[in-house]
């Protein structure tokens, strides 16, 4: 049994809707349904009456929900006590950061913070955005740093979590240059011939941002995906080898532009603006993270 299943169950008991709870828990509805089913299999009885809408708890579910609420409250209290005890000797700053920001942006940002004022140990977990959000919600990290886009908001309660813009970035369509210096794979090449596309996976945040931009393009973009990955470094390496066009963060490919290893594959109106944003529980942001949060907030 996984602890997150209990939070899923409490959400479903409150909303009565698999779709609403899936959005609240920041997972797809099929994945959410599988987790609820796995919890029922672990308990050994049906907890949800799926024959009605909104869904209702079975009698067993009504009994179980009280036990889950009591257990989660007790676990959260114990977790807070243990954390405070563990931090008594030295402060630990646990950061979950999106893969694509972990190599370049993170070090530059940490260098701008007054970390030397405290005996602070920074522990970094680089992962996909979904799992980084999960880490913050589960209390496994103190701070989440990720890309954000106005059309793809995070499902985080603003009453509980504070947010702080850190920087801006742009996804830029890039390609290896041809002999004449122009893009080997321009976004709009020969009429009727689709561009060779190095795409993110559909569940990746950057993939969703690119998909939305392509859907809005006028005239429509014809693209033929030939490689798919959730990692920007994989797509960058493929673009450098001339395999196709990829939307990559401008902060990542600045050096490639300067060396002419990569060039623009499309006009600036094909760029996708992004923000780099930090998230933390409000109590933590004004408490343990005040040295990290306050200097940035004051400059906003």
N, C-alpha and C positions, 0 to 999 in steps of 0.2 A: 504494500500500500504506500502511495506517495502522498506527502502532506498537501500538495497542491490540489489533490482530488477533493479534500475536505473543503477548501476554499471554493472550488467549483460547485460543490454540492450546496454550500450556504448561499452562493449567488443564485443558483437555480431555485432554491427554496424561496428566495426573496422576489425574484422577477417572474417566475412561472413561465419563462420563455427560454428555450435553448438558444435561439438566435441572439436575444438580448444579453444573455449571460456569456455567450461566446465572445461577443464584442467587448463586454465589460472585462473579461479575463484575457483579452487580446490574443485569442486563438481562433482558428477557423471553426465553424459549427461542426463539421464532421469530427475534428480532433476533440472538441469539447464533448460531443456525444460519446465518443469512445472512452474518454476518461470517466464520465459518469457511469457507463456500463462496467468499466473495470472496477470502480468502487463498489457497485452492486455485487459483482462477482466476488469481491473480497469479503464483503459483509455476508453474502450468502442468501440474500433475499432482495426482492424488488423494492426500491426506495421511491421510485417515481411512477405515478399513474399516467401513462402516455396516451390514454384513451380520451382525455379531455384537453381543452384549451381554454384558458391557460392550464399548463400542466400542474398537477397537484401531487403532494406527497402521499404515499400510501400510509396506512397506519404504522407500518414499520419505519417508514421514513420520518413520520412525526416524532416517533420515539428517538430515532437516531439523530435528528437535527439538534435536539436539546443537548445530547451528549457531545456532539461535534462543537457546538458553541462553547460549552464549558471547557472542552479540551483545548480549543484554539486560544481561548482567553488565557488559560493557564500556561500554555506553551509560550505565548507572546510575552507574558510577564516574566517567565523564567529566562527567556532569551534576553530581555532587556537587562535583567540582573547580571547575567553571565557576561554580557558585553561590557557593562560598566566595570565589572571586576577585571576583565581582561585588559581594559584600557587604562587601568589605574597606573601602571608603570610607564607605559608608552602609548601614545596615540597612534592608532592605525586608521589610515584613510583608504578605504576600499572603493575602487573605481571600476565600473563596468563601462566599456567603451566600444563603439562599433568598430569592426575590423578595419574599415577603410580609414579610420581616424587614428588608429593605434600607433602607426609608425612615425608619421611626420608631425601631425598636429599635436599629439599628446605631449611630446617632449617640449615643444615650443610653448605650449600653454603652461605646463608645470614650471618652466623657467621664469614665467612672469608672476608667479605666486610667491607670497612671503613665507615659504615653507621653512626657511632657515630660522625663523623666529621660534619655532617649536621643534621638539624632538619627535618628528612625524615620520612614520614609515608608510610609504605609498604602495599599495598592492593593486596591480592592474589585472583585470580580466577582459580580454578582447574576444568578442563574440558577435553573432548576428544581432540586429536590433531587437528582435522579438525576445531572445534569451536575456539580453541586457535589461530590458524592461522587466522581465520576470524576476531577475535578480534583485532589482530595486524593490519590487512589490513584496518579494519574499523576505526582504531584510538581509539578503546575502551581501549586499554592497551598500555603501553610504551615498554614492554619487553615480549618476548615469550621465554619460556624455554621448550624444548621437546627432546624426543629421535629422533635421525636421523640414517639413514642407507643408504649406497651408492647406493643401488638398488631402494630406495624409496625416491627420492628427494622431497623436498618441492617446490611447485610452487610459489616461491617468487622471485621477480626481484632482482638480485644481485646488480644492479646499484642503487636501492633504499634502499635495506636492507643490513646491515652488519651482519655478523655471527661470533660467537666466541665459539670455543670448550671449554667446562667446565670440562668434565669428560668422562670416558669410563665406560661401563657396559656390561654385557653379559646376554642373555637369556639362562637359563640352564634347561634341562629337569630333573624334580624332581619327586619323588614319596615317599610315606610313606614307611618306611622299613618293611620288613617281619621279622619273628622271628629270622632268621639267620643274620640279619643286612643288607642284600642285598635288592634291590628295590622290593617292592611288585608288582609293575607294570613296568618291564623293557621295554625299547623301542623295543628291539628285544627279545621277549619271545619265547614261543613255536611256532614251525614252523606252519604256516598257521593260527595262531590265532592272530587276531588284538589286539593291545594294547588299553586299555580303555583310551580315550583321553579327557582331560579337555581343551577345545579350546576357543580361543578368537573369538569374532564375526568377520565375514568376512570383515566388513568395518573398523574394528579397525586397527590402524597402527601395533600394535604388532601381530595381527592376520595375516596381510599381510606378515610380516617378517617371521613368523613361517611357513606359507604356502609355501613361496619361498624356505625355507630351506628343508622342507619335499619333495618338488618337485625335489630337487637336490640330495636327499639322494640316495646312492647306496650301497647295493641293496635297492629298494624302501621300505619305511616304511608302514606297514599295521596298520591303526589306525581307531578305531571306536569311534566317538565322543559321549559322554554321557552327557556332560554339556557344555554350551556355555555362555560366559559373556565377556563384554568389560573391566571389572575391574579385575586387578591383585589380589586384596585382596579376591575377590570371588573365583577365581581359587586356590589361596593359601589355603584358608580355606577348599576347597574341597580336595585338595591334602593331607592336614594334616589329614583329616578323612579317607584317604585311598581309595578315589573314583576312582583315576586314575593318569595318568601322565600329568604334565603341564609344559610348558616352562615359567619360572618365572625369573625376574631380579635377578642376583646374589647379588646385593646390598640389596635386600629385604629379601632374604632367608639365609643370612650369619649366623644369629643367630639360624635358624632352623637346619642348617648343624652342628653347634657347639653342639647343644643339641641332635643331632641325631633324631630330629622329622621328618626331611626330608633327603633323600639321593639322590645321582645322579641316574637317570634312564637310562643314556646312556653315551657313551664316550665323551671326550672333543670335538671331531670333530662334534658332534651334537649341540655344543654351537653356539649361534648366537651373534656376536659382534655388539654392539651399541655404539653410541656416545651421550652424553648429550650436547646440543648446545643451545646457546642463540642467539636470533635475535632481531634487533631493526632497526628502520629507521636510516640511516646514520647521518642525521642532529641531531637526538636525542642522538645517541650514542656518538657523539663528543660534545654535548651540555649538556643537563640535566643529562645524564647518564655517564658523563666522570669519576666521582668518582667510579662508578660501573664497567665501561668498561675498562678504562685505566690500572688499576692495573693488571687485568687478561691478557690484551693484551700484557703488558710488559713482562709477564712471559712465553708467548708462545714460 
